[in-house]
Amino acid sequence: MSAWYKVAKNADWSHFPDVKQSWRNSDSFGACVVFDISHNRCRLIAWINYRAQKVFIRNILSHAEYDKEKWKHDCDRD
């Protein structure tokens, strides 16, 4: 978590490709970004306001919790 926090705190992300460049184990899903963290032991689900340079953590999940896919309801996939 501390490695992810350090990257996110110092990031200048304008859009998802910037995120992917600084944290390659990330994917976009709807309005969310999913980060594999802690050597892929868990997933951090975040919404990023690129204009304001703010990251809002929605969930930090184990793989078992992530696989239930309940987190997807928060991401407004269109």
Distance bins in CASP14 RR format, pairs under 12 A and 6 or more apart:
PFRMAT RR
TARGET T0000
AUTHOR 0000-0000-0000
RMODE 2
METHOD distances of the structure
MODEL  1
1 7 0 0 0 0 0 1 0 0 0 0 0
1 8 0 0 0 0 0 1 0 0 0 0 0
1 9 0 0 0 0 0 1 0 0 0 0 0
1 35 0 0 0 0 0 1 0 0 0 0 0
1 37 1 0 0 1 0 0 0 0 0 0 0
1 38 1 0 0 1 0 0 0 0 0 0 0
1 39 0 0 0 0 0 1 0 0 0 0 0
1 41 0 0 0 0 0 1 0 0 0 0 0
1 42 0 0 0 0 1 0 0 0 0 0 0
1 43 0 0 0 0 0 1 0 0 0 0 0
1 44 1 0 0 1 0 0 0 0 0 0 0
1 57 0 0 0 0 0 1 0 0 0 0 0
1 60 1 0 0 1 0 0 0 0 0 0 0
2 8 0 0 0 0 0 1 0 0 0 0 0
2 9 0 0 0 0 0 1 0 0 0 0 0
2 37 0 0 0 0 1 0 0 0 0 0 0
2 38 0 0 0 0 1 0 0 0 0 0 0
3 9 0 0 0 0 0 1 0 0 0 0 0
3 10 0 0 0 0 0 1 0 0 0 0 0
3 22 0 0 0 0 0 1 0 0 0 0 0
3 23 0 0 0 0 1 0 0 0 0 0 0
3 25 0 0 0 0 0 1 0 0 0 0 0
3 35 0 0 0 0 0 1 0 0 0 0 0
3 36 0 0 0 0 0 1 0 0 0 0 0
3 37 1 0 0 1 0 0 0 0 0 0 0
3 38 0 0 0 0 1 0 0 0 0 0 0
3 39 0 0 0 0 1 0 0 0 0 0 0
3 44 0 0 0 0 0 1 0 0 0 0 0
4 10 0 0 0 0 0 1 0 0 0 0 0
4 11 0 0 0 0 0 1 0 0 0 0 0
4 19 0 0 0 0 0 1 0 0 0 0 0
4 22 0 0 0 0 0 1 0 0 0 0 0
4 23 1 0 0 1 0 0 0 0 0 0 0
4 25 0 0 0 0 1 0 0 0 0 0 0
4 26 0 0 0 0 1 0 0 0 0 0 0
4 33 0 0 0 0 0 1 0 0 0 0 0
4 34 0 0 0 0 0 1 0 0 0 0 0
4 35 1 0 0 1 0 0 0 0 0 0 0
4 36 0 0 0 0 1 0 0 0 0 0 0
4 37 1 0 1 0 0 0 0 0 0 0 0
4 38 0 0 0 0 1 0 0 0 0 0 0
4 39 0 0 0 0 0 1 0 0 0 0 0
4 40 0 0 0 0 0 1 0 0 0 0 0
4 41 0 0 0 0 0 1 0 0 0 0 0
4 42 0 0 0 0 0 1 0 0 0 0 0
4 43 0 0 0 0 0 1 0 0 0 0 0
4 44 1 0 0 1 0 0 0 0 0 0 0
4 46 0 0 0 0 1 0 0 0 0 0 0
4 55 0 0 0 0 1 0 0 0 0 0 0
4 57 0 0 0 0 1 0 0 0 0 0 0
4 60 0 0 0 0 1 0 0 0 0 0 0
5 11 0 0 0 0 0 1 0 0 0 0 0
5 23 0 0 0 0 0 1 0 0 0 0 0
5 35 0 0 0 0 0 1 0 0 0 0 0
5 37 0 0 0 0 1 0 0 0 0 0 0
5 38 0 0 0 0 0 1 0 0 0 0 0
5 44 0 0 0 0 1 0 0 0 0 0 0
5 46 0 0 0 0 0 1 0 0 0 0 0
5 55 0 0 0 0 1 0 0 0 0 0 0
5 57 0 0 0 0 1 0 0 0 0 0 0
5 60 0 0 0 0 0 1 0 0 0 0 0
6 22 0 0 0 0 0 1 0 0 0 0 0
6 23 0 0 0 0 0 1 0 0 0 0 0
6 37 0 0 0 0 0 1 0 0 0 0 0
7 13 0 0 0 0 1 0 0 0 0 0 0
7 18 0 0 0 0 0 1 0 0 0 0 0
7 19 0 0 0 0 1 0 0 0 0 0 0
7 20 0 0 0 0 0 1 0 0 0 0 0
7 21 0 0 0 0 0 1 0 0 0 0 0
7 22 1 0 1 0 0 0 0 0 0 0 0
7 23 1 0 1 0 0 0 0 0 0 0 0
7 24 0 0 0 0 0 1 0 0 0 0 0
7 25 0 0 0 0 0 1 0 0 0 0 0
7 26 0 0 0 0 0 1 0 0 0 0 0
7 35 0 0 0 0 1 0 0 0 0 0 0
7 37 0 0 0 0 0 1 0 0 0 0 0
7 44 0 0 0 0 0 1 0 0 0 0 0
7 55 0 0 0 0 0 1 0 0 0 0 0
8 18 0 0 0 0 0 1 0 0 0 0 0
8 19 0 0 0 0 1 0 0 0 0 0 0
8 22 0 0 0 0 1 0 0 0 0 0 0
8 23 1 0 0 1 0 0 0 0 0 0 0
8 26 0 0 0 0 0 1 0 0 0 0 0
8 33 0 0 0 0 0 1 0 0 0 0 0
8 35 0 0 0 0 1 0 0 0 0 0 0
8 37 0 0 0 0 0 1 0 0 0 0 0
8 44 0 0 0 0 1 0 0 0 0 0 0
8 46 0 0 0 0 1 0 0 0 0 0 0
8 48 0 0 0 0 1 0 0 0 0 0 0
8 53 0 0 0 0 0 1 0 0 0 0 0
8 54 0 0 0 0 0 1 0 0 0 0 0
8 55 1 0 1 0 0 0 0 0 0 0 0
8 56 0 0 0 0 0 1 0 0 0 0 0
8 57 0 0 0 0 1 0 0 0 0 0 0
9 22 0 0 0 0 0 1 0 0 0 0 0
9 53 0 0 0 0 0 1 0 0 0 0 0
9 54 0 0 0 0 0 1 0 0 0 0 0
9 55 0 0 0 0 1 0 0 0 0 0 0
10 22 0 0 0 0 1 0 0 0 0 0 0
10 23 0 0 0 0 0 1 0 0 0 0 0
10 53 0 0 0 0 0 1 0 0 0 0 0
10 55 0 0 0 0 0 1 0 0 0 0 0
11 18 1 0 0 1 0 0 0 0 0 0 0
11 19 1 0 0 1 0 0 0 0 0 0 0
11 20 0 0 0 0 0 1 0 0 0 0 0
11 21 0 0 0 0 1 0 0 0 0 0 0
11 22 1 0 1 0 0 0 0 0 0 0 0
11 23 0 0 0 0 1 0 0 0 0 0 0
11 26 0 0 0 0 0 1 0 0 0 0 0
11 33 0 0 0 0 0 1 0 0 0 0 0
11 35 0 0 0 0 0 1 0 0 0 0 0
11 46 0 0 0 0 0 1 0 0 0 0 0
11 48 0 0 0 0 1 0 0 0 0 0 0
11 50 0 0 0 0 0 1 0 0 0 0 0
11 53 1 0 0 1 0 0 0 0 0 0 0
11 54 0 0 0 0 0 1 0 0 0 0 0
11 55 0 0 0 0 1 0 0 0 0 0 0
12 18 1 0 0 1 0 0 0 0 0 0 0
12 19 0 0 0 0 0 1 0 0 0 0 0
12 21 0 0 0 0 0 1 0 0 0 0 0
12 22 0 0 0 0 1 0 0 0 0 0 0
12 48 0 0 0 0 0 1 0 0 0 0 0
12 50 0 0 0 0 1 0 0 0 0 0 0
12 53 1 0 0 1 0 0 0 0 0 0 0
13 19 1 0 1 0 0 0 0 0 0 0 0
13 20 0 0 0 0 1 0 0 0 0 0 0
13 21 0 0 0 0 1 0 0 0 0 0 0
13 22 1 0 0 1 0 0 0 0 0 0 0
13 23 0 0 0 0 1 0 0 0 0 0 0
13 26 0 0 0 0 0 1 0 0 0 0 0
13 28 0 0 0 0 0 1 0 0 0 0 0
13 33 0 0 0 0 1 0 0 0 0 0 0
13 46 0 0 0 0 0 1 0 0 0 0 0
13 48 1 0 0 1 0 0 0 0 0 0 0
13 49 0 0 0 0 1 0 0 0 0 0 0
13 50 1 0 1 0 0 0 0 0 0 0 0
13 51 0 0 0 0 0 1 0 0 0 0 0
13 52 0 0 0 0 0 1 0 0 0 0 0
13 53 1 0 0 1 0 0 0 0 0 0 0
13 54 0 0 0 0 0 1 0 0 0 0 0
13 55 0 0 0 0 1 0 0 0 0 0 0
14 21 0 0 0 0 0 1 0 0 0 0 0
14 22 0 0 0 0 0 1 0 0 0 0 0
14 48 0 0 0 0 0 1 0 0 0 0 0
14 49 0 0 0 0 0 1 0 0 0 0 0
14 50 1 0 1 0 0 0 0 0 0 0 0
14 51 0 0 0 0 1 0 0 0 0 0 0
14 52 0 0 0 0 0 1 0 0 0 0 0
14 53 0 0 0 0 1 0 0 0 0 0 0
15 21 0 0 0 0 0 1 0 0 0 0 0
15 28 0 0 0 0 1 0 0 0 0 0 0
15 33 0 0 0 0 0 1 0 0 0 0 0
15 48 0 0 0 0 1 0 0 0 0 0 0
15 49 0 0 0 0 0 1 0 0 0 0 0
15 50 1 0 1 0 0 0 0 0 0 0 0
15 51 0 0 0 0 0 1 0 0 0 0 0
16 22 0 0 0 0 0 1 0 0 0 0 0
16 23 0 0 0 0 0 1 0 0 0 0 0
16 26 0 0 0 0 1 0 0 0 0 0 0
16 27 0 0 0 0 1 0 0 0 0 0 0
16 28 1 0 1 0 0 0 0 0 0 0 0
16 29 0 0 0 0 0 1 0 0 0 0 0
16 30 0 0 0 0 0 1 0 0 0 0 0
16 31 0 0 0 0 0 1 0 0 0 0 0
16 32 0 0 0 0 0 1 0 0 0 0 0
16 33 1 0 0 1 0 0 0 0 0 0 0
16 34 0 0 0 0 0 1 0 0 0 0 0
16 35 0 0 0 0 0 1 0 0 0 0 0
16 46 0 0 0 0 0 1 0 0 0 0 0
16 47 0 0 0 0 0 1 0 0 0 0 0
16 48 0 0 0 0 1 0 0 0 0 0 0
16 50 0 0 0 0 1 0 0 0 0 0 0
17 23 0 0 0 0 0 1 0 0 0 0 0
17 24 0 0 0 0 0 1 0 0 0 0 0
17 26 0 0 0 0 0 1 0 0 0 0 0
17 28 0 0 0 0 1 0 0 0 0 0 0
17 33 0 0 0 0 0 1 0 0 0 0 0
17 50 0 0 0 0 0 1 0 0 0 0 0
18 24 0 0 0 0 0 1 0 0 0 0 0
18 26 0 0 0 0 0 1 0 0 0 0 0
18 28 0 0 0 0 0 1 0 0 0 0 0
18 33 0 0 0 0 0 1 0 0 0 0 0
18 48 0 0 0 0 1 0 0 0 0 0 0
18 50 0 0 0 0 1 0 0 0 0 0 0
18 53 0 0 0 0 0 1 0 0 0 0 0
19 25 0 0 0 0 0 1 0 0 0 0 0
19 26 1 0 1 0 0 0 0 0 0 0 0
19 27 0 0 0 0 1 0 0 0 0 0 0
19 28 1 0 0 1 0 0 0 0 0 0 0
19 32 0 0 0 0 0 1 0 0 0 0 0
19 33 1 0 1 0 0 0 0 0 0 0 0
19 34 0 0 0 0 0 1 0 0 0 0 0
19 35 0 0 0 0 1 0 0 0 0 0 0
19 44 0 0 0 0 0 1 0 0 0 0 0
19 46 0 0 0 0 1 0 0 0 0 0 0
19 47 0 0 0 0 0 1 0 0 0 0 0
19 48 1 0 0 1 0 0 0 0 0 0 0
19 50 0 0 0 0 1 0 0 0 0 0 0
19 55 0 0 0 0 1 0 0 0 0 0 0
20 26 1 0 1 0 0 0 0 0 0 0 0
20 27 0 0 0 0 1 0 0 0 0 0 0
20 28 0 0 0 0 1 0 0 0 0 0 0
20 33 0 0 0 0 1 0 0 0 0 0 0
20 34 0 0 0 0 0 1 0 0 0 0 0
20 35 0 0 0 0 0 1 0 0 0 0 0
20 36 0 0 0 0 0 1 0 0 0 0 0
20 48 0 0 0 0 0 1 0 0 0 0 0
22 33 0 0 0 0 0 1 0 0 0 0 0
22 35 0 0 0 0 0 1 0 0 0 0 0
22 48 0 0 0 0 0 1 0 0 0 0 0
23 33 0 0 0 0 1 0 0 0 0 0 0
23 34 0 0 0 0 0 1 0 0 0 0 0
23 35 1 0 1 0 0 0 0 0 0 0 0
23 36 0 0 0 0 1 0 0 0 0 0 0
23 37 0 0 0 0 1 0 0 0 0 0 0
23 44 0 0 0 0 1 0 0 0 0 0 0
23 46 0 0 0 0 0 1 0 0 0 0 0
23 48 0 0 0 0 0 1 0 0 0 0 0
23 55 0 0 0 0 0 1 0 0 0 0 0
24 35 0 0 0 0 0 1 0 0 0 0 0
24 36 0 0 0 0 1 0 0 0 0 0 0
24 40 0 0 0 0 0 1 0 0 0 0 0
25 33 0 0 0 0 0 1 0 0 0 0 0
25 34 0 0 0 0 1 0 0 0 0 0 0
25 35 1 0 0 1 0 0 0 0 0 0 0
25 36 1 1 0 0 0 0 0 0 0 0 0
25 37 1 0 0 1 0 0 0 0 0 0 0
25 38 0 0 0 0 0 1 0 0 0 0 0
25 39 0 0 0 0 1 0 0 0 0 0 0
25 40 1 0 0 1 0 0 0 0 0 0 0
25 41 0 0 0 0 0 1 0 0 0 0 0
25 42 0 0 0 0 0 1 0 0 0 0 0
25 43 0 0 0 0 1 0 0 0 0 0 0
25 44 0 0 0 0 0 1 0 0 0 0 0
26 32 0 0 0 0 0 1 0 0 0 0 0
26 33 1 0 1 0 0 0 0 0 0 0 0
26 34 1 0 0 1 0 0 0 0 0 0 0
26 35 1 0 1 0 0 0 0 0 0 0 0
26 36 1 0 0 1 0 0 0 0 0 0 0
26 37 0 0 0 0 1 0 0 0 0 0 0
26 40 0 0 0 0 0 1 0 0 0 0 0
26 43 0 0 0 0 1 0 0 0 0 0 0
26 44 0 0 0 0 1 0 0 0 0 0 0
26 45 0 0 0 0 0 1 0 0 0 0 0
26 46 0 0 0 0 1 0 0 0 0 0 0
26 48 0 0 0 0 0 1 0 0 0 0 0
26 55 0 0 0 0 0 1 0 0 0 0 0
27 33 1 0 0 1 0 0 0 0 0 0 0
27 34 1 0 1 0 0 0 0 0 0 0 0
27 35 0 0 0 0 1 0 0 0 0 0 0
27 36 0 0 0 0 1 0 0 0 0 0 0
27 43 0 0 0 0 1 0 0 0 0 0 0
27 44 0 0 0 0 0 1 0 0 0 0 0
27 45 0 0 0 0 0 1 0 0 0 0 0
27 46 0 0 0 0 0 1 0 0 0 0 0
27 66 0 0 0 0 0 1 0 0 0 0 0
27 75 0 0 0 0 0 1 0 0 0 0 0
28 34 1 0 0 1 0 0 0 0 0 0 0
28 35 0 0 0 0 0 1 0 0 0 0 0
28 45 0 0 0 0 0 1 0 0 0 0 0
28 46 0 0 0 0 0 1 0 0 0 0 0
28 47 0 0 0 0 0 1 0 0 0 0 0
28 48 0 0 0 0 1 0 0 0 0 0 0
28 50 0 0 0 0 0 1 0 0 0 0 0
28 75 0 0 0 0 1 0 0 0 0 0 0
28 77 0 0 0 0 1 0 0 0 0 0 0
29 35 0 0 0 0 0 1 0 0 0 0 0
29 43 0 0 0 0 0 1 0 0 0 0 0
29 45 0 0 0 0 1 0 0 0 0 0 0
29 46 0 0 0 0 0 1 0 0 0 0 0
29 47 0 0 0 0 0 1 0 0 0 0 0
29 58 0 0 0 0 0 1 0 0 0 0 0
29 59 0 0 0 0 0 1 0 0 0 0 0
29 66 0 0 0 0 0 1 0 0 0 0 0
29 69 0 0 0 0 0 1 0 0 0 0 0
29 71 0 0 0 0 1 0 0 0 0 0 0
29 72 1 0 0 1 0 0 0 0 0 0 0
29 73 0 0 0 0 0 1 0 0 0 0 0
29 74 0 0 0 0 1 0 0 0 0 0 0
29 75 1 0 1 0 0 0 0 0 0 0 0
29 76 0 0 0 0 1 0 0 0 0 0 0
29 77 1 0 0 1 0 0 0 0 0 0 0
29 78 0 0 0 0 0 1 0 0 0 0 0
30 45 0 0 0 0 0 1 0 0 0 0 0
30 46 0 0 0 0 0 1 0 0 0 0 0
30 47 0 0 0 0 1 0 0 0 0 0 0
30 48 0 0 0 0 0 1 0 0 0 0 0
30 58 0 0 0 0 0 1 0 0 0 0 0
30 71 0 0 0 0 0 1 0 0 0 0 0
30 72 0 0 0 0 1 0 0 0 0 0 0
30 73 0 0 0 0 0 1 0 0 0 0 0
30 74 0 0 0 0 1 0 0 0 0 0 0
30 75 1 0 1 0 0 0 0 0 0 0 0
30 76 1 0 0 1 0 0 0 0 0 0 0
30 77 1 0 1 0 0 0 0 0 0 0 0
30 78 1 0 0 1 0 0 0 0 0 0 0
31 45 0 0 0 0 0 1 0 0 0 0 0
31 46 0 0 0 0 0 1 0 0 0 0 0
31 47 1 0 1 0 0 0 0 0 0 0 0
31 48 0 0 0 0 1 0 0 0 0 0 0
31 49 0 0 0 0 0 1 0 0 0 0 0
31 50 0 0 0 0 0 1 0 0 0 0 0
31 56 0 0 0 0 0 1 0 0 0 0 0
31 58 0 0 0 0 1 0 0 0 0 0 0
31 71 0 0 0 0 0 1 0 0 0 0 0
31 72 0 0 0 0 0 1 0 0 0 0 0
31 73 0 0 0 0 0 1 0 0 0 0 0
31 74 0 0 0 0 1 0 0 0 0 0 0
31 75 1 0 1 0 0 0 0 0 0 0 0
31 76 1 0 1 0 0 0 0 0 0 0 0
31 77 1 0 0 1 0 0 0 0 0 0 0
31 78 0 0 0 0 1 0 0 0 0 0 0
32 43 0 0 0 0 0 1 0 0 0 0 0
32 44 0 0 0 0 0 1 0 0 0 0 0
32 45 1 0 1 0 0 0 0 0 0 0 0
32 46 1 0 0 1 0 0 0 0 0 0 0
32 47 1 0 1 0 0 0 0 0 0 0 0
32 48 0 0 0 0 1 0 0 0 0 0 0
32 55 0 0 0 0 0 1 0 0 0 0 0
32 56 0 0 0 0 1 0 0 0 0 0 0
32 57 0 0 0 0 0 1 0 0 0 0 0
32 58 1 0 0 1 0 0 0 0 0 0 0
32 59 0 0 0 0 1 0 0 0 0 0 0
32 61 0 0 0 0 0 1 0 0 0 0 0
32 66 0 0 0 0 0 1 0 0 0 0 0
32 71 1 0 0 1 0 0 0 0 0 0 0
32 72 0 0 0 0 1 0 0 0 0 0 0
32 73 0 0 0 0 0 1 0 0 0 0 0
32 74 1 0 0 1 0 0 0 0 0 0 0
32 75 1 1 0 0 0 0 0 0 0 0 0
32 76 0 0 0 0 1 0 0 0 0 0 0
32 77 0 0 0 0 1 0 0 0 0 0 0
33 43 0 0 0 0 0 1 0 0 0 0 0
33 44 0 0 0 0 1 0 0 0 0 0 0
33 45 1 0 0 1 0 0 0 0 0 0 0
33 46 1 0 1 0 0 0 0 0 0 0 0
33 47 1 0 0 1 0 0 0 0 0 0 0
33 48 1 0 1 0 0 0 0 0 0 0 0
33 49 0 0 0 0 0 1 0 0 0 0 0
33 50 0 0 0 0 0 1 0 0 0 0 0
33 55 0 0 0 0 1 0 0 0 0 0 0
33 56 0 0 0 0 0 1 0 0 0 0 0
33 57 0 0 0 0 0 1 0 0 0 0 0
33 58 0 0 0 0 1 0 0 0 0 0 0
33 59 0 0 0 0 0 1 0 0 0 0 0
33 71 0 0 0 0 0 1 0 0 0 0 0
33 75 0 0 0 0 1 0 0 0 0 0 0
34 40 0 0 0 0 0 1 0 0 0 0 0
34 42 0 0 0 0 0 1 0 0 0 0 0
34 43 1 0 1 0 0 0 0 0 0 0 0
34 44 1 0 0 1 0 0 0 0 0 0 0
34 45 1 0 1 0 0 0 0 0 0 0 0
34 46 0 0 0 0 1 0 0 0 0 0 0
34 47 0 0 0 0 0 1 0 0 0 0 0
34 48 0 0 0 0 0 1 0 0 0 0 0
34 57 0 0 0 0 0 1 0 0 0 0 0
34 58 0 0 0 0 1 0 0 0 0 0 0
34 59 0 0 0 0 1 0 0 0 0 0 0
34 60 0 0 0 0 0 1 0 0 0 0 0
34 61 0 0 0 0 1 0 0 0 0 0 0
34 63 0 0 0 0 0 1 0 0 0 0 0
34 66 0 0 0 0 1 0 0 0 0 0 0
34 69 0 0 0 0 0 1 0 0 0 0 0
34 71 0 0 0 0 1 0 0 0 0 0 0
34 72 0 0 0 0 1 0 0 0 0 0 0
34 74 0 0 0 0 0 1 0 0 0 0 0
34 75 0 0 0 0 1 0 0 0 0 0 0
34 77 0 0 0 0 0 1 0 0 0 0 0
35 41 0 0 0 0 0 1 0 0 0 0 0
35 42 0 0 0 0 1 0 0 0 0 0 0
35 43 1 0 0 1 0 0 0 0 0 0 0
35 44 1 0 1 0 0 0 0 0 0 0 0
35 45 1 0 0 1 0 0 0 0 0 0 0
35 46 1 0 0 1 0 0 0 0 0 0 0
35 48 0 0 0 0 0 1 0 0 0 0 0
35 55 0 0 0 0 1 0 0 0 0 0 0
35 57 0 0 0 0 1 0 0 0 0 0 0
35 58 0 0 0 0 0 1 0 0 0 0 0
35 59 0 0 0 0 0 1 0 0 0 0 0
35 60 0 0 0 0 1 0 0 0 0 0 0
35 61 0 0 0 0 0 1 0 0 0 0 0
35 66 0 0 0 0 0 1 0 0 0 0 0
36 42 0 0 0 0 1 0 0 0 0 0 0
36 43 1 0 0 1 0 0 0 0 0 0 0
36 44 0 0 0 0 1 0 0 0 0 0 0
36 45 0 0 0 0 0 1 0 0 0 0 0
36 60 0 0 0 0 0 1 0 0 0 0 0
36 61 0 0 0 0 0 1 0 0 0 0 0
36 63 0 0 0 0 1 0 0 0 0 0 0
36 66 0 0 0 0 1 0 0 0 0 0 0
37 43 1 0 0 1 0 0 0 0 0 0 0
37 44 1 0 1 0 0 0 0 0 0 0 0
37 45 0 0 0 0 0 1 0 0 0 0 0
37 46 0 0 0 0 0 1 0 0 0 0 0
37 57 0 0 0 0 0 1 0 0 0 0 0
37 59 0 0 0 0 0 1 0 0 0 0 0
37 60 1 0 0 1 0 0 0 0 0 0 0
37 61 0 0 0 0 0 1 0 0 0 0 0
37 62 0 0 0 0 0 1 0 0 0 0 0
37 63 0 0 0 0 0 1 0 0 0 0 0
37 66 0 0 0 0 0 1 0 0 0 0 0
38 44 0 0 0 0 1 0 0 0 0 0 0
38 60 0 0 0 0 1 0 0 0 0 0 0
38 61 0 0 0 0 0 1 0 0 0 0 0
38 62 0 0 0 0 0 1 0 0 0 0 0
38 63 0 0 0 0 0 1 0 0 0 0 0
40 62 0 0 0 0 0 1 0 0 0 0 0
40 63 0 0 0 0 1 0 0 0 0 0 0
40 66 0 0 0 0 0 1 0 0 0 0 0
41 60 0 0 0 0 0 1 0 0 0 0 0
41 61 0 0 0 0 0 1 0 0 0 0 0
41 62 1 0 0 1 0 0 0 0 0 0 0
41 63 1 0 0 1 0 0 0 0 0 0 0
41 64 0 0 0 0 0 1 0 0 0 0 0
41 65 0 0 0 0 0 1 0 0 0 0 0
41 66 0 0 0 0 0 1 0 0 0 0 0
42 59 0 0 0 0 1 0 0 0 0 0 0
42 60 1 0 0 1 0 0 0 0 0 0 0
42 61 1 0 0 1 0 0 0 0 0 0 0
42 62 1 0 1 0 0 0 0 0 0 0 0
42 63 1 0 0 1 0 0 0 0 0 0 0
42 64 0 0 0 0 1 0 0 0 0 0 0
42 65 0 0 0 0 1 0 0 0 0 0 0
42 66 1 0 0 1 0 0 0 0 0 0 0
42 67 0 0 0 0 0 1 0 0 0 0 0
42 71 0 0 0 0 0 1 0 0 0 0 0
43 57 0 0 0 0 0 1 0 0 0 0 0
43 58 0 0 0 0 0 1 0 0 0 0 0
43 59 1 0 0 1 0 0 0 0 0 0 0
43 60 1 0 0 1 0 0 0 0 0 0 0
43 61 1 0 1 0 0 0 0 0 0 0 0
43 62 0 0 0 0 1 0 0 0 0 0 0
43 63 1 0 0 1 0 0 0 0 0 0 0
43 64 0 0 0 0 0 1 0 0 0 0 0
43 65 0 0 0 0 1 0 0 0 0 0 0
43 66 1 0 1 0 0 0 0 0 0 0 0
43 67 0 0 0 0 1 0 0 0 0 0 0
43 68 0 0 0 0 0 1 0 0 0 0 0
43 69 0 0 0 0 0 1 0 0 0 0 0
43 71 0 0 0 0 1 0 0 0 0 0 0
43 72 0 0 0 0 0 1 0 0 0 0 0
44 55 0 0 0 0 1 0 0 0 0 0 0
44 56 0 0 0 0 0 1 0 0 0 0 0
44 57 1 0 0 1 0 0 0 0 0 0 0
44 58 0 0 0 0 1 0 0 0 0 0 0
44 59 1 0 0 1 0 0 0 0 0 0 0
44 60 1 0 1 0 0 0 0 0 0 0 0
44 61 1 0 0 1 0 0 0 0 0 0 0
44 62 0 0 0 0 0 1 0 0 0 0 0
44 65 0 0 0 0 0 1 0 0 0 0 0
44 66 0 0 0 0 1 0 0 0 0 0 0
44 71 0 0 0 0 0 1 0 0 0 0 0
45 55 0 0 0 0 0 1 0 0 0 0 0
45 56 0 0 0 0 1 0 0 0 0 0 0
45 57 1 0 0 1 0 0 0 0 0 0 0
45 58 1 0 1 0 0 0 0 0 0 0 0
45 59 1 0 1 0 0 0 0 0 0 0 0
45 60 1 0 0 1 0 0 0 0 0 0 0
45 61 1 0 0 1 0 0 0 0 0 0 0
45 65 0 0 0 0 0 1 0 0 0 0 0
45 66 0 0 0 0 1 0 0 0 0 0 0
45 69 0 0 0 0 0 1 0 0 0 0 0
45 70 0 0 0 0 0 1 0 0 0 0 0
45 71 1 0 1 0 0 0 0 0 0 0 0
45 72 0 0 0 0 1 0 0 0 0 0 0
45 73 0 0 0 0 0 1 0 0 0 0 0
45 74 1 0 0 1 0 0 0 0 0 0 0
45 75 1 0 0 1 0 0 0 0 0 0 0
46 54 0 0 0 0 1 0 0 0 0 0 0
46 55 1 0 1 0 0 0 0 0 0 0 0
46 56 1 0 0 1 0 0 0 0 0 0 0
46 57 1 0 1 0 0 0 0 0 0 0 0
46 58 1 0 0 1 0 0 0 0 0 0 0
46 59 0 0 0 0 1 0 0 0 0 0 0
46 60 0 0 0 0 1 0 0 0 0 0 0
46 61 0 0 0 0 0 1 0 0 0 0 0
46 71 0 0 0 0 0 1 0 0 0 0 0
46 74 0 0 0 0 0 1 0 0 0 0 0
46 75 0 0 0 0 1 0 0 0 0 0 0
47 54 0 0 0 0 1 0 0 0 0 0 0
47 55 1 0 0 1 0 0 0 0 0 0 0
47 56 1 0 1 0 0 0 0 0 0 0 0
47 57 0 0 0 0 1 0 0 0 0 0 0
47 58 1 0 1 0 0 0 0 0 0 0 0
47 59 0 0 0 0 0 1 0 0 0 0 0
47 71 0 0 0 0 0 1 0 0 0 0 0
47 74 1 0 0 1 0 0 0 0 0 0 0
47 75 1 0 0 1 0 0 0 0 0 0 0
47 76 0 0 0 0 1 0 0 0 0 0 0
48 54 1 0 0 1 0 0 0 0 0 0 0
48 55 1 0 1 0 0 0 0 0 0 0 0
48 56 1 0 0 1 0 0 0 0 0 0 0
48 57 0 0 0 0 0 1 0 0 0 0 0
48 58 0 0 0 0 0 1 0 0 0 0 0
48 75 0 0 0 0 0 1 0 0 0 0 0
49 55 1 0 0 1 0 0 0 0 0 0 0
49 56 1 0 0 1 0 0 0 0 0 0 0
50 56 0 0 0 0 0 1 0 0 0 0 0
56 74 0 0 0 0 0 1 0 0 0 0 0
56 75 0 0 0 0 0 1 0 0 0 0 0
57 71 0 0 0 0 0 1 0 0 0 0 0
57 74 0 0 0 0 0 1 0 0 0 0 0
58 66 0 0 0 0 0 1 0 0 0 0 0
58 70 0 0 0 0 0 1 0 0 0 0 0
58 71 1 0 0 1 0 0 0 0 0 0 0
58 72 0 0 0 0 0 1 0 0 0 0 0
58 73 0 0 0 0 0 1 0 0 0 0 0
58 74 1 0 1 0 0 0 0 0 0 0 0
58 75 1 0 0 1 0 0 0 0 0 0 0
58 76 0 0 0 0 0 1 0 0 0 0 0
59 65 1 0 0 1 0 0 0 0 0 0 0
59 66 0 0 0 0 1 0 0 0 0 0 0
59 68 0 0 0 0 0 1 0 0 0 0 0
59 69 0 0 0 0 0 1 0 0 0 0 0
59 70 0 0 0 0 1 0 0 0 0 0 0
59 71 1 0 1 0 0 0 0 0 0 0 0
59 72 0 0 0 0 0 1 0 0 0 0 0
59 73 0 0 0 0 0 1 0 0 0 0 0
59 74 1 0 0 1 0 0 0 0 0 0 0
59 75 0 0 0 0 0 1 0 0 0 0 0
60 66 0 0 0 0 1 0 0 0 0 0 0
60 71 0 0 0 0 0 1 0 0 0 0 0
61 67 0 0 0 0 1 0 0 0 0 0 0
61 68 0 0 0 0 1 0 0 0 0 0 0
61 69 0 0 0 0 0 1 0 0 0 0 0
61 70 0 0 0 0 1 0 0 0 0 0 0
61 71 1 0 0 1 0 0 0 0 0 0 0
61 72 0 0 0 0 0 1 0 0 0 0 0
61 74 0 0 0 0 0 1 0 0 0 0 0
62 68 0 0 0 0 0 1 0 0 0 0 0
62 71 0 0 0 0 0 1 0 0 0 0 0
63 69 0 0 0 0 0 1 0 0 0 0 0
64 70 0 0 0 0 0 1 0 0 0 0 0
65 71 1 0 0 1 0 0 0 0 0 0 0
66 72 0 0 0 0 1 0 0 0 0 0 0
69 75 0 0 0 0 0 1 0 0 0 0 0
69 77 0 0 0 0 0 1 0 0 0 0 0
71 77 0 0 0 0 0 1 0 0 0 0 0
END
